[in-house]
Amino acid sequence: MRAKAKLIASLKIWVVIYPSITLFLYLFGEALSLLPLYQRTFLLTLSLVPWIVFAGVPFVDSIIRLVSPISEKR
């Protein structure tokens, strides 16, 4: 993978991760604060990694395809 493609992939992932983690912690942060850090981290990753891989990044890809006049198949 070229450097430009890696940069674009990392930006797409960040666009999904940042709001997802923020919303998750806003909704469940207080309840999770009672748990030890390793359990909070486990629950956060257990729920957000599938969301990011199967829904978040594909959604961002579809938005980019709709907005971008040029296909990313290069």
C-alpha positions in Angstrom: 0.0 0.0 0.0 1.4 3.4 -0.9 1.9 6.1 1.6 -1.0 8.2 0.2 -3.4 5.3 0.4 -2.3 4.6 4.0 -2.9 8.2 5.0 -6.3 8.2 3.4 -7.2 4.9 5.2 -6.0 6.2 8.5 -8.0 9.4 8.1 -11.2 7.5 7.3 -10.7 5.3 10.4 -10.1 8.4 12.5 -13.2 10.0 11.2 -15.2 7.0 12.5 -13.3 6.3 15.7 -13.2 9.8 17.2 -17.0 10.5 17.2 -17.8 6.8 18.1 -15.6 6.8 21.2 -16.8 10.2 22.2 -20.5 9.2 21.9 -19.8 5.8 23.7 -18.2 7.5 26.6 -20.9 10.2 26.8 -23.6 7.6 26.9 -21.9 5.0 29.1 -18.9 6.7 30.7 -20.5 7.3 34.1 -21.7 3.7 34.4 -18.3 2.3 33.2 -16.4 4.5 35.6 -17.2 2.0 38.4 -15.2 -0.7 36.5 -11.5 -1.1 36.5 -9.7 0.4 33.5 -8.9 -3.0 31.9 -12.6 -3.9 31.9 -13.7 -0.5 30.6 -11.2 -0.8 27.8 -12.3 -4.4 27.0 -16.0 -3.3 26.8 -15.1 -0.2 24.7 -13.1 -2.2 22.2 -15.5 -5.2 22.2 -18.4 -2.9 21.1 -16.6 -0.3 18.9 -14.2 -2.4 16.8 -17.0 -4.3 15.0 -19.0 -1.1 14.7 -16.0 0.6 13.1 -15.0 -2.3 10.8 -18.5 -3.4 9.6 -20.5 -0.2 9.7 -18.5 3.0 10.3 -15.8 2.8 7.7 -18.0 1.3 5.0 -20.4 4.2 5.6 -17.6 6.7 5.2 -16.5 4.9 2.1 -20.0 5.2 0.6 -20.2 8.9 1.5 -16.9 9.5 -0.2 -18.0 7.5 -3.3 -21.2 9.7 -3.5 -19.3 12.9 -3.1 -16.2 12.1 -5.1 -16.5 12.4 -8.9 -13.5 10.2 -9.4 -13.5 6.5 -8.5 -11.0 5.3 -5.9 -10.1 2.2 -7.9 -6.7 3.6 -8.9 
